[in-house]
Amino acid sequence: MHVEVLMFGPVGDLTCASSLTQTLADGACIDALATELVERFPKLADRLPSVRFAVNRTFVERTHQLCDGDEVALIPPVSGG
């Protein structure tokens, strides 16, 4: 299956991309996607533990099962005032 991955802030900076398409095995979950992304972009390893994931604009847990065509957003922590 294929999912569209949107990357914001420092996550996008580390990958030099704001979006990409990732191929995964059918039935893969967010954790499997995270593993694939770290293999593809090793610099993400230190960032992903603090990243929130949203699938189709809804925050999900890392055990969430993905479907073909899902849009997955990687949202880093935000601070400000």
VMD Tcl script that builds the backbone (N, CA, C; Angstrom):
set m [mol new atoms 243]
animate dup $m
set s [atomselect $m all]
$s set {name element resname resid chain x y z} {
  {N N MET 1 A 0.838 -1.173 0.000}
  {CA C MET 1 A 0.000 0.000 0.000}
  {C C MET 1 A 0.882 1.235 0.000}
  {N N HIS 2 A 0.283 2.360 -0.341}
  {CA C HIS 2 A 0.996 3.638 -0.375}
  {C C HIS 2 A 0.291 4.643 0.518}
  {N N VAL 3 A 1.094 5.386 1.292}
  {CA C VAL 3 A 0.550 6.473 2.105}
  {C C VAL 3 A 1.307 7.743 1.768}
  {N N GLU 4 A 0.606 8.856 1.854}
  {CA C GLU 4 A 1.214 10.171 1.642}
  {C C GLU 4 A 1.644 10.682 3.014}
  {N N VAL 5 A 2.913 11.066 3.142}
  {CA C VAL 5 A 3.462 11.518 4.411}
  {C C VAL 5 A 3.758 13.012 4.314}
  {N N LEU 6 A 3.163 13.781 5.216}
  {CA C LEU 6 A 3.399 15.221 5.291}
  {C C LEU 6 A 4.302 15.484 6.488}
  {N N MET 7 A 5.350 16.277 6.286}
  {CA C MET 7 A 6.316 16.532 7.347}
  {C C MET 7 A 6.437 18.025 7.585}
  {N N PHE 8 A 6.309 18.417 8.841}
  {CA C PHE 8 A 6.305 19.822 9.203}
  {C C PHE 8 A 7.517 20.172 10.061}
  {N N GLY 9 A 7.887 21.452 10.025}
  {CA C GLY 9 A 8.958 21.974 10.882}
  {C C GLY 9 A 10.272 21.241 10.717}
  {N N PRO 10 A 10.935 20.938 11.838}
  {CA C PRO 10 A 12.262 20.325 11.770}
  {C C PRO 10 A 12.267 18.947 11.115}
  {N N VAL 11 A 11.136 18.240 11.169}
  {CA C VAL 11 A 11.072 16.929 10.518}
  {C C VAL 11 A 11.226 17.095 9.009}
  {N N GLY 12 A 10.537 18.062 8.446}
  {CA C GLY 12 A 10.673 18.348 7.019}
  {C C GLY 12 A 12.064 18.853 6.672}
  {N N ASP 13 A 12.644 19.655 7.576}
  {CA C ASP 13 A 14.005 20.161 7.342}
  {C C ASP 13 A 15.008 19.020 7.269}
  {N N LEU 14 A 14.877 18.027 8.156}
  {CA C LEU 14 A 15.826 16.902 8.186}
  {C C LEU 14 A 15.728 16.016 6.957}
  {N N THR 15 A 14.546 15.962 6.350}
  {CA C THR 15 A 14.361 15.111 5.178}
  {C C THR 15 A 14.475 15.891 3.873}
  {N N CYS 16 A 14.556 17.221 3.993}
  {CA C CYS 16 A 14.585 18.100 2.805}
  {C C CYS 16 A 13.345 17.895 1.935}
  {N N ALA 17 A 12.229 17.576 2.597}
  {CA C ALA 17 A 10.976 17.363 1.864}
  {C C ALA 17 A 9.818 17.727 2.764}
  {N N SER 18 A 8.781 18.291 2.178}
  {CA C SER 18 A 7.586 18.574 2.963}
  {C C SER 18 A 6.562 17.450 2.830}
  {N N SER 19 A 6.735 16.607 1.810}
  {CA C SER 19 A 5.851 15.454 1.645}
  {C C SER 19 A 6.547 14.393 0.807}
  {N N LEU 20 A 6.072 13.175 0.955}
  {CA C LEU 20 A 6.590 12.064 0.163}
  {C C LEU 20 A 5.575 10.941 0.189}
  {N N THR 21 A 5.730 10.000 -0.722}
  {CA C THR 21 A 4.897 8.805 -0.739}
  {C C THR 21 A 5.733 7.649 -0.215}
  {N N GLN 22 A 5.178 6.905 0.738}
  {CA C GLN 22 A 5.886 5.774 1.330}
  {C C GLN 22 A 5.122 4.494 1.042}
  {N N THR 23 A 5.815 3.470 0.594}
  {CA C THR 23 A 5.224 2.164 0.359}
  {C C THR 23 A 5.390 1.325 1.615}
  {N N LEU 24 A 4.304 0.684 2.036}
  {CA C LEU 24 A 4.305 -0.156 3.226}
  {C C LEU 24 A 3.571 -1.459 2.932}
  {N N ALA 25 A 3.815 -2.452 3.773}
  {CA C ALA 25 A 3.072 -3.705 3.660}
  {C C ALA 25 A 1.619 -3.467 4.049}
  {N N ASP 26 A 0.710 -4.201 3.445}
  {CA C ASP 26 A -0.701 -4.096 3.806}
  {C C ASP 26 A -0.860 -4.351 5.297}
  {N N GLY 27 A -1.683 -3.540 5.955}
  {CA C GLY 27 A -1.936 -3.704 7.374}
  {C C GLY 27 A -0.895 -3.083 8.282}
  {N N ALA 28 A 0.048 -2.342 7.714}
  {CA C ALA 28 A 1.095 -1.713 8.521}
  {C C ALA 28 A 0.489 -0.651 9.445}
  {N N CYS 29 A 1.168 -0.429 10.563}
  {CA C CYS 29 A 0.717 0.584 11.514}
  {C C CYS 29 A 1.691 1.768 11.507}
  {N N ILE 30 A 1.376 2.774 12.298}
  {CA C ILE 30 A 2.222 3.964 12.380}
  {C C ILE 30 A 3.647 3.599 12.785}
  {N N ASP 31 A 3.807 2.668 13.724}
  {CA C ASP 31 A 5.159 2.267 14.131}
  {C C ASP 31 A 5.960 1.711 12.953}
  {N N ALA 32 A 5.313 0.950 12.083}
  {CA C ALA 32 A 6.002 0.416 10.902}
  {C C ALA 32 A 6.416 1.548 9.973}
  {N N LEU 33 A 5.539 2.534 9.827}
  {CA C LEU 33 A 5.886 3.701 9.014}
  {C C LEU 33 A 7.086 4.424 9.618}
  {N N ALA 34 A 7.071 4.623 10.936}
  {CA C ALA 34 A 8.182 5.299 11.604}
  {C C ALA 34 A 9.491 4.558 11.366}
  {N N THR 35 A 9.470 3.237 11.448}
  {CA C THR 35 A 10.665 2.430 11.202}
  {C C THR 35 A 11.166 2.624 9.775}
  {N N GLU 36 A 10.262 2.591 8.818}
  {CA C GLU 36 A 10.638 2.798 7.414}
  {C C GLU 36 A 11.242 4.186 7.194}
  {N N LEU 37 A 10.652 5.194 7.833}
  {CA C LEU 37 A 11.160 6.557 7.658}
  {C C LEU 37 A 12.559 6.715 8.255}
  {N N VAL 38 A 12.815 6.087 9.394}
  {CA C VAL 38 A 14.158 6.160 9.993}
  {C C VAL 38 A 15.179 5.435 9.120}
  {N N GLU 39 A 14.786 4.320 8.511}
  {CA C GLU 39 A 15.694 3.633 7.584}
  {C C GLU 39 A 16.016 4.517 6.384}
  {N N ARG 40 A 15.021 5.235 5.914}
  {CA C ARG 40 A 15.188 6.107 4.749}
  {C C ARG 40 A 15.912 7.405 5.105}
  {N N PHE 41 A 15.638 7.924 6.318}
  {CA C PHE 41 A 16.226 9.184 6.793}
  {C C PHE 41 A 16.739 8.983 8.221}
  {N N PRO 42 A 17.938 8.442 8.396}
  {CA C PRO 42 A 18.453 8.124 9.742}
  {C C PRO 42 A 18.448 9.308 10.707}
  {N N LYS 43 A 18.535 10.527 10.204}
  {CA C LYS 43 A 18.531 11.697 11.087}
  {C C LYS 43 A 17.210 11.858 11.838}
  {N N LEU 44 A 16.164 11.180 11.399}
  {CA C LEU 44 A 14.869 11.268 12.072}
  {C C LEU 44 A 14.821 10.473 13.372}
  {N N ALA 45 A 15.752 9.576 13.580}
  {CA C ALA 45 A 15.706 8.676 14.741}
  {C C ALA 45 A 15.564 9.434 16.054}
  {N N ASP 46 A 16.255 10.539 16.221}
  {CA C ASP 46 A 16.189 11.303 17.462}
  {C C ASP 46 A 14.920 12.140 17.573}
  {N N ARG 47 A 14.282 12.450 16.467}
  {CA C ARG 47 A 13.098 13.331 16.463}
  {C C ARG 47 A 11.777 12.577 16.614}
  {N N LEU 48 A 11.686 11.387 16.041}
  {CA C LEU 48 A 10.387 10.715 15.985}
  {C C LEU 48 A 9.765 10.376 17.341}
  {N N PRO 49 A 10.547 10.123 18.403}
  {CA C PRO 49 A 9.890 9.850 19.688}
  {C C PRO 49 A 9.003 10.996 20.186}
  {N N SER 50 A 9.282 12.219 19.796}
  {CA C SER 50 A 8.483 13.350 20.270}
  {C C SER 50 A 7.462 13.841 19.244}
  {N N VAL 51 A 7.376 13.187 18.110}
  {CA C VAL 51 A 6.458 13.588 17.043}
  {C C VAL 51 A 5.080 12.978 17.268}
  {N N ARG 52 A 4.039 13.750 17.020}
  {CA C ARG 52 A 2.661 13.235 17.015}
  {C C ARG 52 A 2.311 12.879 15.569}
  {N N PHE 53 A 1.495 11.864 15.408}
  {CA C PHE 53 A 1.060 11.427 14.091}
  {C C PHE 53 A -0.437 11.666 13.948}
  {N N ALA 54 A -0.828 12.161 12.780}
  {CA C ALA 54 A -2.241 12.328 12.452}
  {C C ALA 54 A -2.501 11.596 11.137}
  {N N VAL 55 A -3.582 10.866 11.104}
  {CA C VAL 55 A -3.992 10.168 9.885}
  {C C VAL 55 A -5.296 10.789 9.425}
  {N N ASN 56 A -5.261 11.281 8.197}
  {CA C ASN 56 A -6.435 11.938 7.619}
  {C C ASN 56 A -6.979 13.015 8.569}
  {N N ARG 57 A -6.036 13.803 9.116}
  {CA C ARG 57 A -6.314 14.975 9.963}
  {C C ARG 57 A -6.860 14.651 11.348}
  {N N THR 58 A -6.639 13.432 11.822}
  {CA C THR 58 A -7.042 13.039 13.161}
  {C C THR 58 A -5.841 12.428 13.878}
  {N N PHE 59 A -5.523 12.928 15.084}
  {CA C PHE 59 A -4.410 12.359 15.836}
  {C C PHE 59 A -4.689 10.893 16.153}
  {N N VAL 60 A -3.626 10.070 16.024}
  {CA C VAL 60 A -3.757 8.635 16.265}
  {C C VAL 60 A -2.592 8.146 17.127}
  {N N GLU 61 A -2.766 6.971 17.694}
  {CA C GLU 61 A -1.696 6.300 18.428}
  {C C GLU 61 A -0.784 5.591 17.430}
  {N N ARG 62 A 0.380 5.214 17.908}
  {CA C ARG 62 A 1.346 4.556 17.019}
  {C C ARG 62 A 0.931 3.142 16.622}
  {N N THR 63 A -0.074 2.606 17.259}
  {CA C THR 63 A -0.575 1.274 16.900}
  {C C THR 63 A -1.674 1.342 15.833}
  {N N HIS 64 A -2.043 2.550 15.428}
  {CA C HIS 64 A -3.109 2.740 14.431}
  {C C HIS 64 A -2.737 2.057 13.118}
  {N N GLN 65 A -3.653 1.235 12.602}
  {CA C GLN 65 A -3.435 0.537 11.335}
  {C C GLN 65 A -3.744 1.464 10.174}
  {N N LEU 66 A -2.827 1.510 9.225}
  {CA C LEU 66 A -2.973 2.380 8.055}
  {C C LEU 66 A -3.683 1.667 6.914}
  {N N CYS 67 A -4.281 2.470 6.053}
  {CA C CYS 67 A -4.949 1.965 4.849}
  {C C CYS 67 A -4.327 2.620 3.624}
  {N N ASP 68 A -4.430 1.945 2.503}
  {CA C ASP 68 A -3.906 2.492 1.253}
  {C C ASP 68 A -4.533 3.862 0.996}
  {N N GLY 69 A -3.680 4.819 0.674}
  {CA C GLY 69 A -4.152 6.158 0.352}
  {C C GLY 69 A -4.265 7.098 1.538}
  {N N ASP 70 A -3.982 6.621 2.755}
  {CA C ASP 70 A -4.048 7.500 3.917}
  {C C ASP 70 A -3.046 8.646 3.795}
  {N N GLU 71 A -3.408 9.768 4.413}
  {CA C GLU 71 A -2.514 10.913 4.539}
  {C C GLU 71 A -2.036 10.942 5.992}
  {N N VAL 72 A -0.721 10.829 6.177}
  {CA C VAL 72 A -0.137 10.791 7.512}
  {C C VAL 72 A 0.701 12.049 7.706}
  {N N ALA 73 A 0.374 12.811 8.746}
  {CA C ALA 73 A 1.129 14.012 9.055}
  {C C ALA 73 A 2.016 13.763 10.271}
  {N N LEU 74 A 3.275 14.160 10.166}
  {CA C LEU 74 A 4.215 14.107 11.279}
  {C C LEU 74 A 4.290 15.501 11.855}
  {N N ILE 75 A 3.834 15.652 13.102}
  {CA C ILE 75 A 3.707 16.965 13.704}
  {C C ILE 75 A 4.639 17.045 14.905}
  {N N PRO 76 A 5.707 17.855 14.776}
  {CA C PRO 76 A 6.657 17.978 15.880}
  {C C PRO 76 A 6.082 18.828 17.011}
  {N N PRO 77 A 6.708 18.760 18.193}
  {CA C PRO 77 A 6.228 19.611 19.283}
  {C C PRO 77 A 6.327 21.084 18.889}
  {N N VAL 78 A 5.409 21.859 19.417}
  {CA C VAL 78 A 5.344 23.273 19.099}
  {C C VAL 78 A 5.449 24.070 20.407}
  {N N SER 79 A 6.181 25.162 20.358}
  {CA C SER 79 A 6.228 26.051 21.518}
  {C C SER 79 A 6.043 27.478 21.040}
  {N N GLY 80 A 5.777 28.325 21.949}
  {CA C GLY 80 A 5.591 29.731 21.575}
  {C C GLY 80 A 4.724 30.421 22.597}
  {N N GLY 81 A 4.407 31.648 22.285}
  {CA C GLY 81 A 3.617 32.364 23.269}
  {C C GLY 81 A 2.686 33.344 22.621}
}
mol reanalyze $m
mol bondsrecalc $m
mol representation Tube
mol addrep $m
